[in-house]
Each structure stands twice: as structure tokens, then as C-alpha cells.
Amino acid sequence: MDNEQNTQPGTQNAAPKALIVQSTKNAGLAAGLALFFGPLGMLYSTIKGAVVMLIVNLIVGLFTVGIGLIITFPIGAFWAYKAAVKYNENLLSGAQQG
């Protein structure tokens, strides 16, 4: 009588489902953080992308005395935006399957 949680027929000793709650990421915020803070801002949406862009920004910044960052920061912002959108799509598609 201790296990009377599942009283429906055909559900014998079924374990209760765990509910995991994850919030979505704001794609606009991800792009803004990456645009203003560069690779540090990208950490909000993608860690691997932030590491890659940190290396790229260091190389480009050294060879162009920082002028090349005018091009690499918007690229990082776009990457962060796309990473946040992809994260949200994966999160929501996984929620619908479960």
C-alpha cells in the first residue's frame, strides 16, 4: 500500500518523471553583449565560439593594431546571435519530444 501513486491500470511501479526547467537565451542580448564586449560577451551564448573568437581577435588585433576588431566584433555578434537561436530551437524541440 506504500506505492499507491500510480492507480491507473497498466502502470505498475512507474517511477515519477523528473522535471528539468531551463530558460531560453535572449538572442538580441547575446548579440549586444558580443558586440560591446567581444568574446567575453559571447560567453552568454557559446563558450566554444567565445574561445575561438578570443584567439581570432588576439591575432587580428596584434597584426592590425586593433583596427581589424571593427570587423571581428560584428562577426562575433552574429555568431552569438545564431548560437542563441540554435540553443533555443534545440531546447524547445527537446521539450516538445518529451
N, C-alpha and C positions, 0 to 999 in steps of 0.2 A: 504493500500500500504506500510505500515511500515514493514510488515513481509514478505518480498519477498526473504528471504534466501533460502527457500526450494521451488523450482519451479517444482520439479518432481511430477508427478501425484501420489496420494495416500499418500503423506507426508504433512499432514496438521498440522501446528503449532508444528512441531517436535523441541524439544529443542536441541541445539548443544551439541555434546558429549564432555566431558572433557577428556583431555589427561594427564595422570599421568605418569611421567617418573621416573623410579627407575633404578639405576645401579646395576649390578651384583656384587657379592663379589668374590674376588680372593681367591680360596681355598688354594693355596700354601702360600699366605701371611697370611691367618688365621692360618695355621699350624705353620708357622715360628714364628709368634707373640706369640702363645700359648707355643711353645717350649722354647722360650727365656724369656718370661715374665710371664709364668704360667697363672693363672686365669685372670690376668689383660689383657693379650694378647687375651684371649678368648672373651673378651667383643666385639671385632670386629665382631665375627660371631654369638655368642649366649650368651645372658645375663643370662638366667636361668642356662645354663651349667657352666658359669663362677662362679655363686654364689655357685652351688653345688661343683665344684672343689675347690673353695676357702675354704669351710668348710672341705672337704676331705683332702686338703693339710695341713690345720692347725692341724687337728687331727693326720695325718700320720707324719707330721714334728715334732710335740711335742713328740710322742711316739718313734720315731726313731732318734731323734736329727738331723733331716734334711736329713738323708741318704735315707729315703723312697721316697723323692722327685725325685730321679733318675728314679723311676718307674711311679710316678703320673704325672710328666710333659709330658712324651710322650703320656700317655693316654689322657691327656687334649688336646694335639696337634692333636691326631687322632680325638677326639670328635669335635674339632673346624673345622677340615678339612671336616668331614662328615656334620656338620651343615651348612657350606658354600655351599657345593654341593647341599644339600637339599633345601636351600634357593634359589639358582639359578634355580633348577628344578621347584620349585613352582612358581617362578617369571615368568619363560619362559612359563610354561604351562598355567598360567593365562593370559599371553599376547596373546597366540595363540587362546584361547577361546573367547577373547573379540573382 
